[in-house]
Amino acid sequence: MNFFSTLKEGIHVVHKNWPLVLAQFISMILSCASFFVIVGIPIAIAFIMFGLDLTDILRFKDVVSAFKGSAELLNKYFGMALVILMSLLLYIMFIVVLWTFTIAGTIGIVARTIQSGIQKFSFKEFFVEGKRLFFPVLVYSSLIGLIFITLAFILGILAGGASSIIELARSQEATLGLFFGVFFFLVLLSIGFFLILVTLSGTVYGIACMTFTHSSPWAALKSTMRYIFSVPSSLILYALLFIGYMVTGFFVILVGSPLTLIPLIGPILSLPYQVVTYFIQGYISLIMLASLFLYYYRTGYLPSLPVPVPAPAEEAGLSTEADTSPKTDEGQAPAPDQKDGREEA
């Protein structure tokens, strides 16, 4: 499947569902507002209830004295620390639920549009898909997160072993140490980039697999790994789209950075530009998502479906209905008063 045609169809799918960008923007507004409601208000109330004095914190002259006095502050304001911790945990849980639901509804709408070809966005379908895919997306994302942390831990062990080899080679000869340093740096960089690419692409293609096939997260993970290694072009497409997303985001930020240098009105103009920037980035991320879903649908999902085999009569263009017309038997016996077509004398 051509990458350019996939991108073109992805843009067409996003245009049919442009309110998804608005849904992401609403989620972002709720994320910011909920911080002040869930974290800010309880902390302000705790300040009043526990009588926290900021001069106790400002009296520390350096970091060392702050660490030494932290135990004293913790004993004095243990209730305040508990309120802050519980508020942060509650805020994190709210953010996870909010964005998981938003992503689930988004991918559900995109998948339905790809399969039907004509369906457009509706808030009713958005909430239906969000509830249907909430737990599969949450479980699969957690599974991918654990795998990524494990791979990062293994990569860190390899980096530590490479550092020991480099130090040993450097103690023998500086040139040899430099060679090993450059060699292991390039090797670890390549391995790390490949693992990150496989993990990120596996996340998108795995969610696409769950959405189209209604499979479990573990089955989707195994199927996605087989798909990625059997269709290497899927990794190439993800890498190209990811690079395009990063480059576009960089230029959008670069264009708006001079606004902050304008005296007086610069900060005022930068605020609406940040809103426009978020809409642009959300629009591009939706195009990336729709294009990847389309590519998996055409190269991974449809080829895995069983091909219907037509019946032999259908292949020959014949009707399979019963023939009700009268039939003649060439070998039929002559009538009693006739023998071989002659009348009896």
C-alpha positions as CSV (number, residue, x, y, z in Angstrom):
1,M,0.0,0.0,0.0
2,N,1.3,3.4,-1.0
3,F,2.4,5.7,1.9
4,F,1.1,8.8,0.2
5,S,-2.3,7.4,-0.5
6,T,-2.5,6.2,3.1
7,L,-1.7,9.8,4.3
8,K,-4.2,11.3,1.9
9,E,-7.0,8.9,3.2
10,G,-6.0,9.6,6.8
11,I,-6.5,13.3,6.2
12,H,-9.9,12.6,4.7
13,V,-10.9,10.5,7.7
14,V,-9.8,13.3,10.1
15,H,-11.8,15.9,8.1
16,K,-14.9,13.8,8.6
17,N,-14.3,13.7,12.3
18,W,-12.8,17.2,12.9
19,P,-14.7,17.6,16.3
20,L,-12.2,15.0,17.7
21,V,-9.7,17.9,17.8
22,L,-12.2,19.9,19.9
23,A,-12.7,16.8,22.2
24,Q,-8.9,16.7,22.8
25,F,-8.9,20.5,23.5
26,I,-11.7,20.1,26.0
27,S,-9.8,17.3,27.7
28,M,-6.7,19.6,28.0
29,I,-8.8,22.4,29.5
30,L,-10.3,19.9,32.0
31,S,-6.8,18.7,32.9
32,C,-5.6,22.2,33.7
33,A,-8.7,23.2,35.6
34,S,-8.8,20.0,37.6
35,F,-5.3,20.7,38.9
36,F,-6.5,23.8,40.7
37,V,-9.7,22.0,41.9
38,I,-8.2,18.7,43.0
39,V,-4.7,19.9,44.1
40,G,-4.9,23.7,44.6
41,I,-8.0,24.0,46.7
42,P,-7.2,21.2,49.2
43,I,-3.7,22.6,49.7
44,A,-5.1,26.1,50.3
45,I,-7.5,24.7,52.9
46,A,-4.7,22.7,54.5
47,F,-2.6,25.9,54.8
48,I,-5.4,27.4,56.8
49,M,-6.2,24.3,58.9
50,F,-2.7,23.4,59.8
51,G,-1.4,27.0,60.1
52,L,1.6,26.5,57.8
53,D,4.2,29.2,58.1
54,L,6.2,29.8,55.0
55,T,8.9,31.5,57.0
56,D,9.9,28.0,58.2
57,I,10.8,27.1,54.7
58,L,12.4,30.4,53.7
59,R,14.8,30.3,56.6
60,F,16.9,27.6,55.0
61,K,19.9,29.2,53.3
62,D,21.0,26.3,51.1
63,V,20.0,22.8,49.9
64,V,22.0,21.0,52.7
65,S,20.2,22.8,55.5
66,A,16.9,22.2,53.7
67,F,17.5,18.5,53.7
68,K,18.6,18.5,57.4
69,G,15.5,20.4,58.4
70,S,13.1,18.4,56.2
71,A,12.6,15.7,58.9
72,E,11.6,18.5,61.3
73,L,9.2,20.0,58.9
74,L,7.7,16.6,58.1
75,N,7.0,15.9,61.8
76,K,5.5,19.4,62.2
77,Y,3.4,19.4,59.1
78,F,2.7,15.7,58.5
79,G,-1.0,16.3,57.9
80,M,-0.1,18.9,55.3
81,A,2.2,16.5,53.5
82,L,-0.5,13.8,53.6
83,V,-3.0,16.2,52.0
84,I,-0.6,17.1,49.2
85,L,0.3,13.5,48.5
86,M,-3.4,12.4,48.4
87,S,-4.3,15.3,46.2
88,L,-1.5,14.5,43.7
89,L,-2.5,10.9,43.6
90,L,-6.1,11.7,43.0
91,Y,-5.1,14.2,40.3
92,I,-3.0,11.6,38.5
93,M,-5.8,9.1,38.6
94,F,-8.2,11.6,37.2
95,I,-5.8,12.5,34.4
96,V,-5.3,8.8,33.5
97,V,-9.1,8.2,33.4
98,L,-9.8,11.3,31.4
99,W,-7.2,10.8,28.7
100,T,-7.7,7.1,28.5
101,F,-11.4,7.7,27.8
102,T,-10.6,10.5,25.3
103,I,-8.1,8.2,23.4
104,A,-10.5,5.3,23.5
105,G,-13.4,7.4,22.1
106,T,-11.1,8.8,19.4
107,I,-9.7,5.5,18.1
108,G,-13.2,4.0,18.2
109,I,-14.6,6.8,16.0
110,V,-11.6,6.6,13.6
111,A,-11.9,2.8,13.3
112,R,-15.7,3.0,12.6
113,T,-15.1,5.6,9.9
114,I,-12.4,3.4,8.3
115,Q,-14.6,0.4,8.3
116,S,-17.8,2.0,7.1
117,G,-16.3,4.7,5.0
118,I,-19.2,7.0,5.5
119,Q,-19.7,7.4,9.2
120,K,-19.0,10.8,10.7
121,F,-18.4,12.1,14.3
122,S,-21.2,12.1,16.8
123,F,-20.8,12.7,20.6
124,K,-23.1,9.7,21.3
125,E,-20.9,7.3,19.4
126,F,-17.8,9.0,21.0
127,F,-19.1,8.1,24.5
128,V,-20.1,4.6,23.4
129,E,-16.7,3.9,22.0
130,G,-15.0,5.5,25.0
131,K,-16.8,3.1,27.4
132,R,-16.3,0.1,25.2
133,L,-12.6,0.5,24.7
134,F,-11.6,2.1,28.0
135,F,-10.4,-1.0,29.9
136,P,-8.8,-2.6,26.8
137,V,-6.8,0.5,26.1
138,L,-5.9,1.0,29.7
139,V,-4.7,-2.6,30.1
140,Y,-2.8,-2.7,26.8
141,S,-1.1,0.7,27.6
142,S,-0.1,-0.6,31.0
143,L,1.3,-3.8,29.5
144,I,3.3,-1.8,26.9
145,G,4.5,0.5,29.7
146,L,5.8,-2.5,31.7
147,I,7.6,-3.9,28.6
148,F,9.2,-0.5,27.9
149,I,10.4,-0.1,31.5
150,T,11.9,-3.7,31.4
151,L,13.7,-2.9,28.1
152,A,15.0,0.4,29.4
153,F,16.3,-1.5,32.5
154,I,18.1,-4.1,30.3
155,L,19.5,-1.3,28.1
156,G,20.8,0.5,31.2
157,I,22.6,-2.7,32.3
158,L,24.1,-3.0,28.8
159,A,25.2,0.6,29.0
160,G,26.9,0.0,32.4
161,G,28.7,-3.1,31.0
162,A,29.8,-1.1,28.0
163,S,31.1,1.7,30.3
164,S,33.2,-0.8,32.2
165,I,34.7,-2.2,29.0
166,I,35.5,1.4,27.8
167,E,37.2,2.2,31.0
168,L,39.2,-1.0,30.9
169,A,40.3,-0.3,27.3
170,R,41.1,3.3,28.1
171,S,43.4,2.2,30.9
172,Q,45.4,0.1,28.3
173,E,45.4,2.6,25.5
174,A,43.6,5.9,25.0
175,T,43.0,5.3,21.2
176,L,41.4,1.9,21.9
177,G,39.2,3.4,24.6
178,L,38.1,6.1,22.2
179,F,37.3,3.5,19.6
180,F,35.2,1.4,22.0
181,G,33.5,4.5,23.3
182,V,32.3,5.6,19.8
183,F,31.5,2.0,18.9
184,F,29.3,1.2,21.9
185,F,27.7,4.7,21.8
186,L,26.5,4.0,18.2
187,V,25.4,0.5,19.0
188,L,23.4,1.4,22.1
189,L,21.9,4.4,20.3
190,S,20.8,2.2,17.4
191,I,19.4,-0.4,19.8
192,G,17.6,2.2,21.9
193,F,16.1,3.9,18.8
194,F,14.9,0.6,17.4
195,L,13.3,-0.5,20.7
196,I,11.6,2.9,21.1
197,L,10.3,2.7,17.6
198,V,9.0,-0.8,18.0
199,T,7.4,0.0,21.4
200,L,5.6,3.1,20.1
201,S,4.5,1.6,16.8
202,G,3.4,-1.6,18.7
203,T,1.3,0.6,20.9
204,V,-0.6,2.2,18.0
205,Y,-0.9,-1.0,15.9
206,G,-1.8,-3.1,19.0
207,I,-4.7,-0.7,19.8
208,A,-5.8,-0.9,16.2
209,C,-5.7,-4.7,16.4
210,M,-7.9,-4.7,19.5
211,T,-10.3,-2.2,17.9
212,F,-10.8,-4.0,14.6
213,T,-10.6,-7.7,15.9
214,H,-12.1,-7.2,19.4
215,S,-9.3,-9.3,20.8
216,S,-7.8,-9.3,24.3
217,P,-4.8,-7.1,25.1
218,W,-2.4,-10.1,25.4
219,A,-3.6,-11.6,22.1
220,A,-3.4,-8.2,20.4
221,L,0.2,-7.8,21.6
222,K,1.3,-11.2,20.2
223,S,-0.6,-10.5,16.9
224,T,1.0,-7.0,16.7
225,M,4.5,-8.3,17.1
226,R,4.0,-10.8,14.4
227,Y,2.5,-8.1,12.2
228,I,5.4,-5.7,12.7
229,F,8.1,-8.2,11.8
230,S,6.1,-9.6,8.9
231,V,5.4,-6.2,7.5
232,P,8.5,-4.1,8.1
233,S,7.0,-1.2,6.0
234,S,4.8,-0.5,9.0
235,L,7.8,0.6,11.1
236,I,9.0,2.8,8.2
237,L,5.6,4.5,8.0
238,Y,5.5,5.1,11.7
239,A,9.0,6.5,11.7
240,L,8.2,8.9,8.8
241,L,5.0,10.1,10.4
242,F,6.7,10.5,13.7
243,I,9.5,12.5,12.2
244,G,7.0,14.7,10.3
245,Y,5.1,15.3,13.5
246,M,8.2,16.4,15.4
247,V,9.4,18.6,12.5
248,T,6.0,20.3,12.1
249,G,5.7,20.8,15.9
250,F,9.2,22.4,16.0
251,F,8.4,24.8,13.2
252,V,5.1,25.8,14.8
253,I,6.9,26.6,18.1
254,L,9.7,28.3,16.2
255,V,7.2,30.6,14.4
256,G,5.5,31.6,17.7
257,S,8.7,32.2,19.8
258,P,9.3,35.8,18.5
259,L,6.0,36.8,19.9
260,T,7.4,36.6,23.4
261,L,10.0,39.2,22.5
262,I,7.5,41.9,21.6
263,P,7.2,44.4,24.5
264,L,3.9,44.7,26.4
265,I,1.7,42.9,23.9
266,G,4.0,39.9,23.3
267,P,2.7,37.8,26.3
268,I,-0.9,38.7,25.4
269,L,-0.4,37.5,21.8
270,S,1.4,34.4,22.8
271,L,-1.6,33.0,24.8
272,P,-4.0,32.7,21.8
273,Y,-1.1,31.4,19.7
274,Q,-0.5,28.6,22.2
275,V,-4.2,27.6,21.7
276,V,-3.8,27.6,18.0
277,T,-0.6,25.6,18.4
278,Y,-2.4,23.0,20.4
279,F,-5.1,22.7,17.8
280,I,-2.5,22.2,15.0
281,Q,-0.6,19.6,17.0
282,G,-3.9,17.8,17.8
283,Y,-4.9,17.9,14.1
284,I,-1.5,16.4,13.0
285,S,-1.6,13.7,15.7
286,L,-5.1,12.7,14.5
287,I,-3.8,12.4,10.9
288,M,-0.9,10.3,12.1
289,L,-3.3,8.0,14.1
290,A,-5.8,7.7,11.2
291,S,-3.0,6.9,8.7
292,L,-1.5,4.2,10.9
293,F,-5.0,2.7,11.5
294,L,-5.7,2.7,7.8
295,Y,-2.4,1.0,7.0
296,Y,-3.0,-1.7,9.6
297,Y,-6.6,-2.2,8.3
298,R,-5.4,-2.7,4.7
299,T,-2.2,-4.7,5.4
300,G,-2.9,-6.5,8.7
301,Y,-6.6,-6.8,9.3
302,L,-8.1,-7.5,5.9
303,P,-5.5,-10.0,4.8
304,S,-6.1,-12.0,8.0
305,L,-9.8,-12.5,7.2
306,P,-10.8,-15.8,5.6
307,V,-11.5,-15.5,1.9
308,P,-15.0,-16.7,1.0
309,V,-14.9,-19.6,-1.5
310,P,-17.8,-19.5,-4.0
311,A,-19.8,-22.6,-4.7
312,P,-19.1,-24.5,-7.9
313,A,-22.4,-23.6,-9.4
314,E,-21.7,-19.9,-8.7
315,E,-18.3,-20.1,-10.3
316,A,-19.9,-21.5,-13.5
317,G,-22.5,-18.8,-13.5
318,L,-25.3,-21.4,-12.9
319,S,-28.3,-21.0,-10.6
320,T,-28.4,-23.1,-7.5
321,E,-32.2,-23.1,-7.4
322,A,-34.1,-26.3,-8.1
323,D,-35.2,-26.8,-11.7
324,T,-39.0,-27.2,-11.7
325,S,-39.4,-27.6,-15.5
326,P,-40.7,-31.0,-16.7
327,K,-37.9,-33.4,-17.7
328,T,-38.0,-36.0,-20.4
329,D,-36.4,-39.4,-20.2
330,E,-34.8,-40.6,-23.4
331,G,-34.8,-44.2,-22.3
332,Q,-38.6,-44.1,-21.4
333,A,-40.4,-47.4,-22.2
334,P,-43.1,-47.3,-25.0
335,A,-46.8,-47.1,-24.0
336,P,-48.7,-50.4,-23.6
337,D,-50.5,-50.0,-26.9
338,Q,-47.2,-49.1,-28.8
339,K,-44.0,-51.0,-29.3
340,D,-41.0,-49.2,-30.6
341,G,-43.3,-46.5,-32.2
342,R,-45.5,-48.9,-34.2
343,E,-49.3,-49.6,-33.8
344,E,-50.3,-53.2,-33.2
345,A,-52.3,-54.6,-36.1
